[in-house]
Amino acid sequence: MASVLPASNKSMKSDRNTNVGKKFVHVQNPYLDLMDEDILYHFALGTKTHNLPVMFGDVKFVCVGGSSNRMKAFALRMHKELGCEGDGEEMKDICAGTDRFCMYKTGPVLSISHGMGVPSISVMLHELIKLLYHAQCCDVTIFRIGTSGGIGIEPGSVVITDTAVDSFFKPRFEQVIMDSIVTRSTELDRDLAEELFTCSKDFPHFPTLIGHTMCTDDFYEGQGRLDGALCSYSREKKLDYLKRAYKAGVRNIEMECTVFAAICGRCGIKAGVVCVTLLNRLEGDQITTPHDVLVEYQQRPQLLIATFIKQQLGLCRTPPPAPASPERTLQC
């Protein structure tokens, strides 16, 4: 817990208005500034119990992924890549007061787990964006890194999402709000996707491409698998659906990208999705790749995003290296 209590919502809003040229994180909720306290329940954080600007005000990059172990591993990777002191093993889970999500901070990089599926990542994103808002963060980029099933591409390929689409191959997210359905755009930052693709050329040992990512509500029937407890369709219908998805530009399938793109876009936050494929769904449904190979696959999005972040922070030398420009170090 921070020793200095946070400023009031009113004074924080004034601080945002005086910093011209910075793109502060905004929320689309007029009621937040009327609240005396905002409890981020699933993070075990709050605006009265924690000094969020002191704890998180320097955050520039947020990386989210489904697995808590994977996001801790990414935090440890960033600890090393950013040249922080120590081996990082003493790094503490900021959300240790809850068992819903994990959160680690390394310099200006926040690493958070989001669980599996739209409902879980939606809860995390609401509280994450409120945290960034209360912390007065500016010029923030959020990445989702994870695993997926490929369509028509080889296992181990890294897909950089240009557009998140639903099960009908449409760039939309349908949010049920009480008894109404609200449709939101799922367009992602195209320039960011191109920058990531350019960065991927540093890693010729694995294929990287830009394509549509399809989000489904389910791992089994929703993705046309034949190996679930329920299956009410034929193999032919499954293959026809996946081939139509490929023709529509879809290159991989997961279960979070549409709500991720919709919420980040609604709040004006630059966001990207980078996932590795564990199998080609046109060739099967079960993941039979050896465990050690899967572990290496899962590190590929982390490697790409870690390198991109270092470049953005000026910590990577662009070949040929400039002799008079030593790498910077960060306070972590």
Protein Blocks (a to p, Z undefined) as FASTA:
>chain_A
ZZbdcddfklmmmmmmmmghiacdddddfklmmpfbdcdfknopafklpcfklmmmmpcb
dcddfblklmmmmmmmmmmmnopgcjhlmpccfklmpckbccddehjbccddebeajklm
mmmmmmmmmmmmmnopahiacddddddddehiaehiacddfbdcdfkopacddddehjac
cdddfbdcfklmmmmmmmmmmmmmbccddddddddfbfklmnopakbfbdcbdfklmmmm
mmmmmmnopabdcfklmmmmmmmmmnopacddddddfbdfklombdcbdfklmmmmmmmm
mmmmmmmmmmmnopaccddddfklccddddZZ
